């Protein structure tokens, strides 16, 4: 099994941690090396991990890389799953209203307003 290299250009050092961005929260998370390569994560060597900075207004969360690496790996995996879930396209809910569908053309629907309920003005 070959070791993974740092994602930074021209760096040939072995990667020791994984960097993940949570765009919704403006947070960069640096944790233990992920179990597998993710397309939107970056593996970093210790030198680049130590010099990591984030854009103005962003926070950096540094998870422990030490002996409790199993627990930290679980935390990083949970965070990566949360990032994937947040990035998943959301299907908008069906509009709720009192209309009655009378026709359809492609993705557009023609609705006729339902008569107002009795007792309402």
DARADA-V396382 format. One record per residue. N is the residue number from 0. RES is the residue in one small letter. OMEGA is omega as a letter, one per 40 degrees, with the letter a starting at -180 (none if undefined). Layout:
# DARADA-V396382
((N	RES	OMEGA) (N	RES	OMEGA))
This chain:
# DARADA-V396382
((0	x	a) (1	x	i) (2	x	i) (3	x	a) (4	x	i) (5	x	a) (6	x	a) (7	x	a) (8	x	i) (9	x	i) (10	x	a) (11	x	a) (12	x	i) (13	x	i) (14	x	i) (15	x	i) (16	x	a) (17	x	i) (18	x	i) (19	x	i) (20	x	i) (21	x	a) (22	x	a) (23	x	a) (24	x	a) (25	x	a) (26	x	i) (27	x	a) (28	x	i) (29	x	a) (30	x	a) (31	x	a) (32	x	a) (33	x	a) (34	x	i) (35	x	a) (36	x	i) (37	x	a) (38	x	a) (39	x	i) (40	x	a) (41	x	i) (42	x	a) (43	x	i) (44	x	a) (45	x	a) (46	x	a) (47	x	i) (48	x	a) (49	x	a) (50	x	a) (51	x	i) (52	x	a) (53	x	i) (54	x	i) (55	x	i) (56	x	i) (57	x	i) (58	x	i) (59	x	i) (60	x	i) (61	x	i) (62	x	a) (63	x	i) (64	x	a) (65	x	a) (66	x	a) (67	x	a) (68	x	i) (69	x	i) (70	x	i) (71	x	i) (72	x	i) (73	x	i) (74	x	a) (75	x	i) (76	x	i) (77	x	i) (78	x	i) (79	x	i) (80	x	i) (81	x	i) (82	x	i) (83	x	a) (84	x	i) (85	x	a) (86	x	a) (87	x	i) (88	x	i) (89	x	i) (90	x	a) (91	x	i) (92	x	i) (93	x	i) (94	x	i) (95	x	i) (96	x	a) (97	x	a) (98	x	i) (99	x	a) (100	x	i) (101	x	i) (102	x	a) (103	x	i) (104	x	a) (105	x	i) (106	x	a) (107	x	i) (108	x	i) (109	x	a) (110	x	i) (111	x	a) (112	x	i) (113	x	i) (114	x	a) (115	x	i) (116	x	i) (117	x	i) (118	x	i) (119	x	i) (120	x	none))
